[in-house]
């Protein structure tokens, strides 16, 4: 998105906001969101929301394409995913139900156009148990909205050249939820010199004029005012002439249809326009404001003896009446614009935030009890709508009994959240997020993303045990020196980071004084409180997770219990990830030994190769490439054995050897491919393979290409034209012993670049492979590079940066003839 101008960015934001708002309003939903694909096409990024602020979506602003989450499934499959209620969500998508354990229904539809998929659109709606969900008409409406958005994004892409994608660091567009207006505002444009008075329909409605009959004269407007206020307009003109503006001028206007002289008060606001007329106040623009509905409601609310407050969708307090302030024992300045659980320590239980989140996401009322120190019990009720929550707080008549604490909200008795609700919420959130983490890096990132916000920490470090010593695995926070003294310390040292691990008990240190008393002389740095959590999996010490707090932090019993429970979850995930990393490194190290370490140097020909292993599994793949010298020239070979396993890698090695043997014997490319096909069948491996071979001479101007079910090579000619070669494609290897393979003769002018690749580079789930091939063709055509190595790196840029690759990628680039300058080494190179 960096290439877009401000105007183009605004245009796309408006498109997203309009779509998500239309989806919500036309489907009885209270919230919606649009997810767009990331640049690497491996994730979906939250791009727009309506009704529920992004903060309530937690970690669901970035979703892996392969996740079992409805928006990802809709994107991958191109189909609508409709979940009528919470029971169906739990049955079909238990991971989503665990992470968002609220009663709601949802529907996710793909956003696509012309066979290309850009993302997903999703809505959330109230859903009682047994609810049938959206009607067919509502689902058609959602698909229609998503279709219009897809067409709009495609047209925008064609017009601007900017790809339809979203950067994870870009804040999502927030479309406001519909809400009732507390004020009426009418606009006017008045020229006192000429007496003309231009108004809009809202102005006429406020002062009691008929818009169709209004004659545009100031005298007509004045006649609608109370006789005692008719000089107010002239006073406004004088004040504007002197001050440049006027404000909060209160006047009384006649009620429409009231012949008995009933009036109400409104306010006038305005300013003088800068014109060439030297006379002061000769042109005024402004507004008339009618706040009677809001004023009446405010007066009524302030007369209540019970506490009433209003929360924005993200939980910030937008209003509290005097009774609420008295019951909460706070001032309006303390809580306005802030969350209650951030301001009031006795409401800082995660269960209170959970109640608010539950009310907003499920759109059902929620109630709970809380104790305001020293012994005042208060009953809270939260009543949600898409635009926020109305809260009700009253004194509880008696201290709650155990029965009352267990009472259901359906009985009308406000029920307190279970004692461990907040704890379980954090455990479930972290456990759910860790199921998506595969590598140690991903586990560490999930832990820091979840733990620090949950407990208010600023620093986090994870140390692991290697050879009975502590070694830093991950650190986040602004203090680089945080715990650097722990690096290389033996496990038996008397230090908090090691003692917590050897004893198996967490250590909570609330002040530097406590730390100095327990561990004299230990470095403290700029941290005031610490939580040392032992990471022990299957009885074996894995490491220590340390949270640091810049300010003194008092760990409650609940804090200590939750962190202790989370330590076990983190340890198991980290141990699993370390095993994955180890096996992944061994598997792909073995695979690299099966590929050429260096390509042969051939005068007049330059070759480079790249190989990227898949990242979504640890099995060995069957992709290979080779450059083979023969008596008649060289052979460029690339192939792909199906599957990811030891068998696939072994078969790949045997086929590579067979190709080299047939090439050394002087066979033509067609004879070579037929021989390799028979070899694969004779191996009786039950595996299929694809392969492509190009035979060329260093100073010739033609080449011979044969392919067995493999994607066509690309050629970039010296004039810049780039295309996929049109070939006679033979059957894949391993099907029929009698298969024959015809070669295709192609022109190969000096300076041409050939690109051979495996399907991992061009295949994308849910998209035709031809789309990926054309995308690669465009990349080869437009990539600017000083060397063949740089060209290969540019082509693989997006794939290399992706954390999720479902298939291996092999790429072989060859430049035929042309000038061999210093940036074009004659010997080929292989890279990771």
Residue pairs with C-beta under 8 A, 6 or more apart in sequence:
1 9
1 162
1 165
1 166
1 167
1 170
3 160
3 161
3 162
4 12
4 160
4 162
8 156
8 160
8 162
11 156
12 153
12 156
13 48
13 173
15 149
15 152
15 153
15 156
16 34
16 47
16 48
16 149
16 173
17 48
17 50
17 173
17 174
17 175
18 175
19 34
19 48
19 121
19 145
19 146
19 148
19 149
19 152
20 32
20 33
20 34
20 48
20 49
20 50
20 121
20 173
20 175
21 32
21 50
21 175
22 145
23 29
23 32
23 50
23 121
23 123
23 141
23 142
23 145
23 146
24 30
24 31
24 32
24 50
24 51
24 123
24 177
24 386
25 178
26 138
26 141
26 142
26 145
27 107
27 123
27 125
27 134
27 138
27 139
27 141
27 142
28 125
28 134
28 138
29 51
29 123
29 124
29 125
30 51
30 52
30 124
30 125
30 126
30 177
30 363
30 385
30 386
31 49
31 50
31 51
31 52
31 123
31 124
31 177
31 361
31 386
32 49
32 50
32 51
32 121
32 122
32 123
32 124
33 46
33 48
33 49
33 50
33 52
33 57
33 71
33 121
33 122
33 172
34 46
34 47
34 48
34 49
34 111
34 119
34 120
34 121
34 122
34 149
35 44
35 45
35 46
35 47
35 63
35 71
35 75
35 119
35 120
35 121
35 122
35 166
36 44
36 45
36 47
36 111
36 118
36 119
36 164
36 165
36 166
37 43
37 44
37 45
37 65
37 75
37 117
37 118
37 119
37 164
37 165
37 166
38 44
38 45
38 62
38 165
38 166
38 167
38 168
39 163
39 165
39 167
39 798
39 801
40 798
40 799
40 801
40 802
40 803
40 804
41 65
41 165
41 764
41 798
41 802
42 64
42 65
42 66
42 802
42 803
42 804
42 805
43 62
43 63
43 64
43 65
43 168
43 804
44 62
44 63
44 64
44 65
44 71
44 72
44 75
44 119
44 120
45 61
45 62
45 166
45 167
45 168
45 170
46 54
46 57
46 60
46 61
46 62
46 166
46 172
47 119
47 166
47 170
47 172
47 173
48 172
48 173
48 174
48 175
49 57
49 172
49 173
49 174
49 175
50 174
50 175
50 176
50 177
51 124
51 177
51 313
51 386
52 124
52 313
52 360
52 361
52 386
53 174
53 312
53 313
53 314
54 61
54 171
54 172
54 174
55 314
55 315
56 313
56 314
56 357
56 360
56 361
58 99
58 100
58 429
59 99
59 429
59 433
59 449
59 450
60 69
60 99
60 100
61 168
61 172
62 168
63 69
63 71
63 72
64 72
64 436
64 804
65 72
65 75
65 76
65 765
65 804
66 72
66 76
66 616
66 804
66 806
67 95
67 436
68 93
68 95
68 96
69 93
69 95
69 96
70 81
70 83
70 93
70 96
70 106
70 108
70 122
71 81
71 108
71 120
71 122
72 120
73 79
73 81
73 108
74 80
74 81
74 108
74 109
74 110
74 120
74 122
75 110
75 117
75 119
75 120
75 766
76 765
76 766
77 110
77 766
78 110
78 112
78 117
78 766
79 110
80 107
80 108
80 109
80 110
80 139
80 142
80 143
81 106
81 107
81 108
81 109
82 106
82 107
82 133
82 134
82 139
83 89
83 92
83 93
83 105
83 106
83 107
83 133
84 105
84 127
84 131
84 132
84 133
84 134
85 103
85 104
85 105
85 127
85 128
85 129
85 130
85 131
85 133
86 97
86 102
86 103
86 104
86 105
86 127
86 129
87 129
87 130
88 105
88 133
89 96
89 97
89 104
89 105
89 106
90 97
95 432
95 435
98 428
98 431
98 432
99 428
99 429
99 432
99 433
100 361
101 428
102 357
102 358
102 361
102 362
103 126
103 127
103 128
103 129
103 362
103 364
104 124
104 125
104 126
104 127
104 361
104 362
104 363
105 124
105 125
105 126
105 127
105 131
105 133
105 134
106 122
106 123
106 124
106 125
107 122
107 123
107 125
107 133
107 134
107 138
107 139
107 142
108 120
108 121
108 122
109 120
109 121
109 122
109 139
109 142
109 143
109 146
110 117
110 119
110 120
110 121
110 146
110 150
111 117
111 118
111 119
111 120
111 121
111 146
111 149
111 150
111 153
112 118
112 146
112 147
112 150
113 147
113 150
113 151
113 153
113 154
114 154
115 767
115 768
115 771
116 154
116 767
116 771
117 766
117 767
118 150
118 153
118 154
118 164
119 164
119 166
120 146
121 142
121 145
121 146
121 149
123 142
124 361
125 133
125 134
125 363
126 362
126 363
126 364
127 133
134 142
153 164
154 164
156 162
156 164
157 163
157 164
176 387
177 313
177 385
177 386
177 387
178 386
178 387
179 385
179 386
179 387
179 388
182 291
182 293
182 294
182 297
183 289
183 290
183 291
183 293
183 294
184 202
184 205
184 206
184 289
184 290
184 291
184 293
185 202
185 287
185 288
185 289
185 290
186 199
186 200
186 201
186 202
186 203
186 204
186 205
186 206
186 207
186 287
186 288
186 290
187 199
187 200
187 202
187 203
187 285
187 286
187 287
188 197
188 198
188 199
188 200
188 203
188 221
188 270
188 284
188 285
188 286
188 287
188 288
189 197
189 198
189 199
189 283
189 284
189 285
190 196
190 197
190 198
190 218
190 233
190 237
190 270
190 283
190 284
190 285
190 286
191 197
191 282
191 283
191 284
192 218
192 234
192 237
192 281
192 282
192 284
193 277
193 279
193 282
195 217
195 218
195 219
196 216
196 217
196 218
197 216
197 217
197 218
197 220
197 221
198 216
199 209
199 211
199 214
199 221
201 211
203 209
203 288
204 210
204 211
204 214
205 211
205 256
206 253
206 266
206 288
206 290
207 221
207 224
207 225
207 253
207 254
207 266
207 288
208 224
208 253
208 254
208 255
208 256
208 257
209 220
209 221
209 224
214 220
218 233
221 233
222 230
222 233
224 253
224 254
225 232
225 233
225 251
225 252
225 253
225 254
226 251
226 252
226 253
226 254
226 263
228 252
229 251
229 252
232 249
232 251
232 268
235 249
236 246
236 249
236 268
236 270
236 284
236 286
237 281
237 284
238 281
239 245
239 246
239 249
240 246
240 270
240 271
240 272
240 280
240 281
240 284
241 272
241 280
241 281
242 280
242 281
244 271
244 272
245 270
245 271
245 272
246 268
246 269
246 270
246 271
246 286
247 269
247 270
248 267
248 268
248 269
249 267
249 268
249 269
250 265
250 266
250 267
250 268
251 265
251 266
251 267
251 268
252 263
252 264
252 265
252 266
253 263
253 264
253 266
254 261
254 262
254 263
255 262
255 263
255 264
264 290
264 292
265 292
266 288
266 289
266 290
266 291
267 288
267 289
267 291
268 286
268 287
268 288
268 289
269 286
269 287
269 288
269 289
270 284
270 285
270 286
270 287
271 284
271 285
271 286
272 280
272 281
272 282
272 283
272 284
273 283
273 284
273 285
275 282
275 283
277 283
301 308
301 321
302 321
302 322
304 321
304 323
305 323
306 323
306 392
306 393
306 394
307 320
307 321
307 323
307 324
307 325
307 326
307 327
307 328
307 391
307 392
307 393
307 394
308 320
308 321
308 323
308 324
308 390
308 391
308 392
308 393
309 317
309 319
309 320
309 321
309 324
309 390
309 391
309 393
310 317
310 318
310 319
310 320
310 388
310 389
310 390
310 391
311 317
311 318
311 340
311 356
311 382
311 388
311 389
311 390
311 391
312 318
312 388
313 360
313 386
313 387
313 388
313 389
314 339
315 339
315 340
315 341
315 353
315 356
315 389
316 337
316 338
316 339
317 335
317 336
317 337
317 338
317 339
317 340
318 336
318 337
318 388
320 328
320 332
320 335
320 336
324 391
324 393
325 331
325 332
325 335
327 372
327 378
327 393
327 394
327 395
328 335
328 340
328 344
328 372
328 378
328 393
329 372
330 343
330 344
334 343
335 343
335 344
339 353
340 347
340 352
341 347
341 348
341 349
341 352
341 353
342 348
346 370
346 371
346 372
346 373
347 370
349 370
349 417
349 422
349 558
350 421
350 422
350 423
350 425
350 426
350 454
351 368
351 416
351 417
351 418
351 421
351 422
351 425
352 368
352 370
352 417
353 422
354 417
354 421
354 422
354 425
355 366
355 367
355 368
355 380
355 382
355 417
356 366
356 382
356 389
358 364
358 366
359 365
359 366
359 382
359 383
359 384
359 389
360 384
360 389
363 384
363 385
363 386
364 384
365 381
365 382
365 383
365 384
365 409
366 381
366 382
366 384
366 409
367 379
367 380
367 381
367 382
367 409
367 414
367 415
368 379
368 380
368 414
368 415
368 416
368 417
369 377
369 378
369 379
369 380
369 396
369 400
369 404
369 405
369 414
369 415
369 416
370 377
370 378
370 380
370 416
371 377
371 378
372 378
375 399
376 395
377 395
377 396
377 398
377 399
377 400
378 393
378 394
378 395
378 396
379 393
379 394
379 395
379 396
379 414
380 391
380 392
380 393
380 414
381 391
381 392
381 393
381 414
382 389
382 390
382 391
382 392
383 389
383 390
383 391
383 392
384 390
396 414
400 416
404 413
404 415
404 416
405 415
405 416
406 415
407 413
407 414
407 415
408 415
409 415
418 424
420 561
422 558
422 562
423 558
423 561
423 562
423 565
426 450
426 454
426 562
426 566
427 562
427 565
427 566
427 569
429 450
429 454
430 446
430 447
430 450
430 451
430 566
430 569
430 570
431 569
433 446
433 449
433 450
434 443
434 446
434 447
434 569
434 570
434 573
436 442
436 446
437 443
437 445
437 446
437 573
437 577
438 577
438 580
438 616
439 577
439 580
439 581
439 584
440 473
440 474
440 574
440 577
440 578
440 581
441 474
442 577
442 803
443 570
443 573
443 574
443 577
444 462
444 473
444 474
444 574
445 474
446 573
447 460
447 462
447 474
447 545
447 570
448 460
448 474
448 476
451 457
451 460
451 545
451 547
451 566
452 458
452 460
452 476
452 547
455 531
455 547
455 553
455 559
455 563
456 549
456 553
457 531
457 547
457 548
457 549
457 553
458 477
458 478
458 479
458 548
458 549
458 550
459 475
459 476
459 477
459 478
459 479
459 482
459 527
459 546
459 547
459 548
459 549
459 550
460 474
460 475
460 476
460 477
460 545
460 546
460 547
460 548
461 472
461 474
461 475
461 476
461 477
461 482
461 483
461 486
461 545
461 546
461 548
462 472
462 473
462 474
462 475
462 535
462 543
462 544
462 545
462 546
462 574
463 470
463 471
463 472
463 473
463 483
463 486
463 487
463 497
463 543
463 544
463 546
464 470
464 471
464 473
464 535
464 542
464 543
464 574
464 578
465 471
465 491
465 501
465 541
465 542
465 543
468 490
468 491
468 492
469 488
469 489
469 490
469 491
470 486
470 487
470 488
470 489
470 490
470 491
470 497
470 498
470 543
470 544
471 487
471 488
472 483
472 484
472 486
472 487
473 543
475 482
475 483
477 548
479 525
479 526
479 527
479 548
481 523
481 525
482 525
482 527
482 548
483 497
483 546
483 548
485 522
485 523
486 495
486 497
486 498
489 495
489 497
489 498
490 498
491 498
491 501
491 502
491 541
492 498
492 502
494 519
495 519
495 522
496 507
496 509
496 515
496 518
496 519
496 522
496 530
496 532
497 532
497 544
497 546
498 544
499 507
500 506
500 507
500 532
500 533
500 534
500 544
501 534
501 535
501 536
501 541
501 543
501 544
502 541
503 534
504 534
504 536
505 534
506 531
506 532
506 533
506 534
506 560
506 563
506 564
506 567
507 530
507 531
507 532
508 530
508 531
508 532
508 555
508 559
508 560
509 515
509 518
509 529
509 530
509 531
509 532
510 529
510 552
510 553
510 554
510 555
511 528
511 529
511 552
512 524
512 528
515 522
515 524
515 530
516 522
516 524
526 550
527 548
527 549
527 550
528 549
528 550
528 551
528 552
528 553
529 548
529 549
529 551
529 552
529 553
529 555
530 546
530 547
530 548
530 549
531 546
531 547
531 555
531 563
532 544
532 545
532 546
533 544
533 545
533 546
533 547
533 563
533 564
533 566
533 567
533 570
534 541
534 544
534 567
534 571
535 541
535 542
535 543
535 544
535 545
535 567
535 570
535 571
535 574
536 542
536 567
536 568
536 571
537 568
537 571
537 572
537 574
537 575
538 575
540 575
542 571
542 574
542 575
542 578
543 571
543 574
545 567
545 570
547 563
555 563
580 618
583 618
584 618
587 618
587 619
587 620
588 613
588 620
590 620
590 649
591 613
591 620
591 621
591 649
592 611
594 624
594 649
594 652
594 653
594 656
595 611
595 624
595 625
595 830
596 609
596 625
596 626
596 627
596 830
597 830
598 827
598 828
598 829
598 830
599 607
599 608
599 609
599 627
599 827
599 828
599 829
599 830
600 627
600 628
600 629
600 634
600 827
600 828
601 826
601 827
601 828
602 627
602 629
602 634
602 698
602 826
603 698
603 826
604 698
604 699
604 816
604 817
605 634
605 696
605 698
605 814
605 815
605 816
605 817
606 788
606 814
606 815
606 820
606 824
606 825
606 826
606 828
607 627
607 636
607 788
607 812
607 813
607 814
607 815
607 828
608 788
608 789
608 791
608 792
608 812
608 813
608 828
608 829
608 830
608 831
609 625
609 627
609 792
609 810
609 811
609 812
609 813
609 828
609 829
609 830
609 831
610 792
610 793
610 796
610 809
610 810
610 811
610 830
610 831
610 832
611 623
611 625
611 808
611 809
611 810
611 811
611 830
611 831
611 832
612 760
612 796
612 799
612 800
612 805
612 808
612 809
612 832
613 621
613 805
613 808
614 621
614 644
614 760
614 805
614 806
614 807
614 808
615 802
615 803
615 804
615 805
616 804
616 805
616 806
617 644
619 644
619 645
619 646
619 648
620 644
620 645
620 646
620 648
620 649
621 641
621 643
621 644
621 648
621 649
621 652
621 807
621 808
622 639
622 640
622 641
622 642
622 643
622 644
622 648
622 649
622 651
622 652
622 687
622 689
622 808
623 638
623 639
623 640
623 641
623 652
623 758
623 760
623 808
623 809
623 810
624 637
624 638
624 639
624 640
624 641
624 652
624 653
624 655
624 656
624 810
625 637
625 638
625 639
625 756
625 810
625 811
625 812
626 635
626 636
626 637
626 638
626 656
626 659
626 660
627 634
627 635
627 636
627 637
627 812
627 814
627 828
628 634
628 635
628 637
628 659
628 660
628 663
628 664
630 663
630 664
630 666
630 695
631 666
632 666
632 695
632 697
633 695
633 696
633 697
633 698
633 700
634 695
634 696
634 697
634 698
635 659
635 663
635 669
635 672
635 693
635 694
635 695
636 693
636 694
636 695
636 696
636 754
636 756
636 812
636 814
637 656
637 659
637 691
637 692
637 693
638 691
638 692
638 710
638 756
638 757
638 758
638 810
638 812
639 652
639 655
639 656
639 659
639 689
639 690
639 691
639 692
639 710
639 758
640 689
640 690
640 691
640 710
640 758
640 759
640 808
640 810
641 648
641 649
641 651
641 652
641 655
641 687
641 688
641 689
642 648
642 687
642 688
642 689
643 687
644 808
647 685
647 687
648 687
651 680
651 683
651 685
651 687
651 689
652 689
654 679
654 683
655 676
655 679
655 680
655 689
655 691
655 733
658 675
658 676
658 679
659 672
659 676
659 691
659 693
662 671
662 672
662 675
662 676
663 672
667 675
668 695
668 704
668 743
669 693
669 694
669 695
669 704
669 705
669 706
669 741
669 743
670 706
670 740
670 741
670 742
670 743
672 693
672 706
673 691
673 693
673 706
673 708
673 730
673 733
673 741
674 739
674 740
674 741
676 691
676 708
676 733
677 708
677 733
677 734
677 735
677 736
677 737
677 739
677 741
678 737
680 687
680 688
680 689
680 733
680 734
681 734
681 737
685 734
687 734
688 709
688 732
688 733
688 734
688 735
689 708
689 732
689 733
689 734
690 707
690 708
690 709
690 710
690 711
690 732
690 733
690 759
691 707
691 708
691 709
691 710
691 733
692 705
692 706
692 707
692 708
692 710
692 711
692 712
692 713
692 756
693 705
693 706
693 707
694 703
694 704
694 705
694 713
694 754
694 756
694 814
695 703
695 704
695 705
695 743
696 702
696 703
696 704
696 748
696 816
698 817
699 817
700 748
701 747
701 748
701 749
701 750
702 745
702 746
702 747
702 748
703 745
703 746
703 748
703 754
703 816
704 743
704 744
704 745
704 746
705 713
705 725
705 727
705 743
705 744
705 746
706 727
706 730
706 741
706 742
706 743
706 744
707 713
707 727
707 729
707 730
707 741
708 729
708 730
708 731
708 732
708 733
708 739
708 741
709 729
709 730
709 731
709 732
709 733
710 729
710 758
711 757
711 758
711 759
711 762
711 769
711 773
712 724
712 725
712 726
712 727
712 729
712 773
713 724
713 725
713 754
713 755
713 756
713 757
714 722
714 723
714 724
714 725
714 754
714 755
714 757
714 773
714 776
714 777
714 780
715 722
715 723
715 725
715 746
715 748
715 752
715 753
715 754
715 755
716 722
716 752
716 753
716 755
716 780
716 781
717 749
717 751
717 752
718 749
718 750
718 751
718 752
718 818
720 781
721 781
722 777
722 778
722 780
722 781
723 777
724 773
724 774
724 777
725 744
725 746
726 744
727 744
728 742
728 743
728 744
730 739
730 740
730 741
730 742
731 739
733 739
748 754
748 816
749 817
750 816
750 817
750 818
751 815
751 816
751 817
751 818
752 815
752 816
752 817
753 780
753 788
753 791
753 813
753 814
753 815
753 816
754 813
754 814
754 815
754 816
755 776
755 780
755 795
755 811
755 812
755 813
756 811
756 812
756 813
756 814
757 776
757 809
757 810
757 811
757 812
758 807
758 808
758 809
758 810
758 811
759 769
759 807
760 799
760 805
760 806
760 807
760 808
760 809
760 810
761 772
761 776
761 796
761 799
761 809
761 811
762 769
762 772
762 773
762 775
762 776
763 769
763 772
763 807
764 771
764 772
765 806
776 795
779 794
779 795
780 791
780 795
783 791
783 794
783 795
784 794
785 791
785 793
785 794
786 823
787 823
787 824
787 825
788 813
788 815
788 824
789 829
789 831
791 813
792 811
792 813
792 831
793 800
793 831
795 811
795 813
796 809
796 811
799 805
799 809
815 824
818 824
820 826
